[in-house]
Amino acid sequence: MTQTPAIEITGLKKTYKKTKKAPAKTALKNINLTIPQGSIFGLLGPNGAGKSTLINILAGLVIKSSGEAKICGYDITQQTRQARASIGVVPQEIAMDVYFSPFQALEIQAGYYGVPKPERRSEEILKALGLYDKRNAYVRQLSGGMKRRLLIGKALVHNPPVLILDEPTAGVDIELRRQMWDYVQELHAKGTTIILTTHYLEEAEALCDRIAIIDQGEIVANDETAALLSRLDQRTLIISPQTELTALPKELYNLDASLKSNGNIAINYRSTTTRVIDLIEHVKNSGVAIVDLRTEQPDLEDVFMSLTYDRNGHIPAL
């Protein structure tokens, strides 16, 4: 029996109508996307690519122009209550009533979702997020990092099977980022589907088992993280010579080779057409004695750039 996807989107479009201040804009163009249950799914793209519009449609904050979207099998238009109960969203912006305490904020949020008092987990969530000692303080007294953790707590009060994290670690220090991801991975281990947008590409590369890249309102890539990285055929062979070189041997001029400031030779090549052993032999024949060597592969940032670099050669803003 096929498992119901956590998110299933078919032919989704969104066009913002023309206003006095702005022309009409198509934010999403025929988006088709399936996110399996139990995954950590990365949704990446430049600023203005359509990520926030897509998330806001799923959250019920923006009305789609056409197409279908389902959350855990519930249509967001036809089964609104069930769909919204199946999802928790942690927004980019820190917006909450600063005169409530963290405990009160979670209790009120649970009330919005109709969670009976005996079933509420406010104290459990605060402990898990390291906020229990601040449970009775005013929200305005919390640091920025604590407020971000509280946003995660608010998204979890109704125990949703799907959690969307929209730039959750923006502006957060390294230690807090680590703590937050430890907790997110605990949620994932318990079966929660995590959908992540982030500007930290190394974060997505380390955490996500599948990644989709959206650009100009269209999905330009959607694959397992390892497969996505393998799309770039470019590799670099780094060779450490036994004797320090002052210039690149002329025998290597016909290769895409360069001499680095640390004395290493870097040779760019394509793994589908060139064998490393042939490159090594070429270097040896040039009179260079090799002490050490290694190969470098592209990372997610390289893939991202290759897919979103526009025709005019502009670097996309993350």
Helices and strands as residue ranges (DSSP letters): E 7-16, E 25-35, E 40-44, H 51-59, E 66-71, E 74-75, H 80-85, E 87-90, H 102-112, G 117-119, H 122-128, G 132-134, G 139-141, H 144-156, E 162-166, H 174-189, E 193-197, H 201-207, E 210-215, E 218-224, H 225-229, E 234-241, G 250-252, E 256-259, E 265-270, H 276-285, E 290-296, H 300-308
